[in-house]
Amino acid sequence: MTDLFADIIIYLIAAVIAVPLASRLGLGSVLGYLAAGIAIGPVLGLVGAKTLEIQHFAEFGVVMMLFVIGLELTPKTLWDMRRKILGLGGLQLAISIGAISWLLVKAGYAWQIGLAVGMIFALSSTAIVLQTMTEKGLMRTNGGRSSFAVLLTQDVAVIPMLALMPLLAIQQVTANLDGSISRGQSFVDAQGHSAASNGLLQGLPAWASAVTVIVIFVTIILIGIFLTRPIFRFIHHARLREMYTALALLIVVGTAVLMKMIGLSPALGSFLAGVVLANSEFRHELHSDIEPFKGLLLGLFFITVGAGINFSLLFGNPFLIICQTIGLIFIKASVLYVLSLLFRIKGHSRWLFTLSLAQAGEFGFVLINYAVFSSVIPELLAERLLLIVALSMLITPLLFLAYEALASCMSDVIPGMESADEIDDQGPVIIAGVGRFGQIVNRLVRNSGIKTIVLDDNLKTIQLMRRFGFKGFFGDPTRPELLSAAGIDNARVLVVALDDPDKSTHLVERIRREYKDLHIVARAFDRNHVFELHNAGADDIVRETFDSSLRAGRYVLENAGLTEFEAAEAENTFYQHDRRAMRALTKVWKHSASLEDNPAYVSLSRALEQELESALLTQLTEKRKKSDTT
């Protein structure tokens, strides 16, 4: 135990030195972590004996990352991303698996091995890609969103891959990258030790293993739906903050342990648990509780990847292994580039999408482990595959540097690369988003003598504001630390005027849970968005075109025969009725159904419309009767 603590101290010291240095040099934290691992592992040999033991612990960083990703994926988000998930992600997997499998079969391997290796290499590194994109502010670009959709598809695809792997088991393997191998050799897991007793699936027939995998995942989903929410409510009544953290860790670790017991991927189980809880009212607490553990353990995982690279195998045949690694990256990049053309991903985003996903990923370790355990891939081939996966992950930060170089050649400013401003001011009104809607609100409030703090993630908009003498801060208004720096703890009003409806709703929901007394004024895009913002907790909701349309209608009435007074009265009657109608319709609105597919909504809407027509005609008739009598 003492030696383990000593190794952990070495890991932490290496991270504290290498990561800030790499960040200062513009290389990114991931490359710093990997370099630190190489330095203390293969180079200096300080932690070699305990690397595998620590790596098991550090893998919880990947587990927690997948859980956090799952928490963000509500059914609506998945539906909105369906084209990229099914089209872009599905084609990337199918074409990559097909191309790699075909090459291996041509090289003399059995088709089962070719298919298994194709599935392993088709996956990319969710941990490295998302970490690097988040650091560099690339997630909100088209290339970042497209990459995320493909990574999400890959993460979900690991489930059927795990179910399929036992069905590929064969009795004899006659070729590998070095020559011939007999089937009698031992097998290793992803870290290099025996997998003979790995999991409860041992000894089951192939079909039974596949069915067991499916049953386990269905069980996790049912537990998440029917058991975790009542527990959360029970914990909530205790009003002990640390219990949220304890329960969050229990869900993640418990799911991971369950998956480990049956020999499956702990990360995939946690991902499913996160998706199941994505609609839970407690998901924000879960996210904030897991985030600190995720960041630290994910960094430790990257260090262990660097420390675990088998350089003796690499130096035994460096030219072949390096060529195979580069060949893998070239094949995947070619597939991704063609897909970027097909799906019209342009400019910087095309190169970001192409280069960011060209590596193999950490789930490759999982699949190699399971493929060996299922007697699909032999030991020596598995060792070679592990090294190629690790080297491709090591090269990934360099691919991001290549993207930045290409992007800088294409233009002076790389979208998404600008760093957020340092906020040095606070005020009673915070305006999140200052486009065509927010800028009018800002002008009215500021010229009325009330100080505003304006936040927007469009650098050109902020720069334009500054030219006209208005102060604004560049940065993502949905980031908690940015809102905190803007003084949201002491603010009286938050104006949510973002151009993205989903981001607006999520921001309102999170702010309402954290700041009960803050008055929230939100911009809505349509009726559906009004209902979403109302349920999220906004105090005042303004449809961006409603008031202008209402005024235009009044002008029409004035020029169609009504007096200015009659037109103004009709406008006010319509306005007051619409406010009452929206409150009534909110009670029958359903998030999962379109308006026309909701009979209760349609029926009430028609009744309210008849009520409005009657009110306007009655009002007009009474006004004209009074006018005639006078």
C-alpha angles and dihedrals in degrees: 000000000000090000090050092054090047090054091049089053089052090051092050094047091049091050094048090053103037103038099054089043092052091046092050089052090051094247097119131240095272093062088046091055092047092048091049090053093050091049097052094036121039096009104045099014093221099139106018097120095052101035095101093048092051091044090060088055094043092052087077086076089067090043092054092044091056090047091053091048089051091052090060095051107087116173089256091054091049091049092050089051095045095111094053095039097049098029109032098027095039094050092047091055096042096047095042093049091046095049096046093043092050092052092051093048089050088052090059104266125135113262091244091060091044092053093045093050090044090057092046095050096040090070121087131208109274091180098053097037097048093042092051095043092049092050093049095043094241100128095091094053121096090249091051094050091046091049090049091052091053092046090050091051090050093049091052091044091060088075096064089037090059090047092049098046098079089052090061093060112130134186100234139022116198105179144038138161091285101041131275129355129189120230092236095077121112123256131232135204126233092284096045106259134109120297096185093115098030109140141335092282091077112123096013120127116256094255092048091051091052093049091047091054091052093046092051093053092047089051091053090051093050092047090050093051102042106026113030098056095055088049090051091052090049091051091046092061090054088063093209111140094203091058090066089056092047092049093046091053090045092056094048098041094039092052091046093051091049091052091045091053091060094041098252133123114289090201093058092050091051090047090056091047089053093050091049090053095043091101094045117117088228098057094106091056089049092051095050092046095050098040099081093048091045095054096049096043093044090056090049089051091055090051092052090050089056093043092049098055108124100229092171089064090044093051090047090069107359098162095054096045094045091048091050091050093049089044090054091050091047093051094049093043090051092052091047093048092052090049091050088057092047093050094040098243102165143191119351091354092062092057092042091053093045099047102034096061100038096102133078117253147228091264085066087072089054094049093045089052092050093042090055091045089051091051094245100117126034127230102260093047090048091054090051092048092049091054093048091050092049094047093049090052089049090054094050097088087053089054089056089051088051089052091052091050091050092046093049090053090053096050143348095250124050110212111244094012097099114106121232119262121255105248111225100170140060136195144173093258123053118192114199106198124016105200125125090311103039096045092061091050089049094051093049095047096043094046088051089063099259119126118237133193110212122203126183136158094215106095094194091054092051092047091050091051090053092053089059092049100260119130119227138157126230116227144091106294091206093065110105094215091054093051090046091053089049089059103254090155089068101027121117100202135027117196112201107200102151121152092227113077094202093050089048093053094046092048092050091047094050095043092048091053092050101036111038096175099044113110110230122202111188135190115227127200100202143343094284089054090049090057092046092051091046091054090045091058109260114159099205122023123192123190105220095227100031101088094041091049090048092052091048089052090053091053089051092053092048091054095041096063108286122115119244090255093050092047091049091049091049090050092051092046091051091048095050093045092050091053091053092043093052091052090050094046091050089069093059099034116113122204096212097049131068116241095252091051092056108086094189091052093047092048094049092044092054092048091050091048090054089048090053092049091050092048094050094047092046091049093049093047092050092048092051093047090053090047092051093049093050 
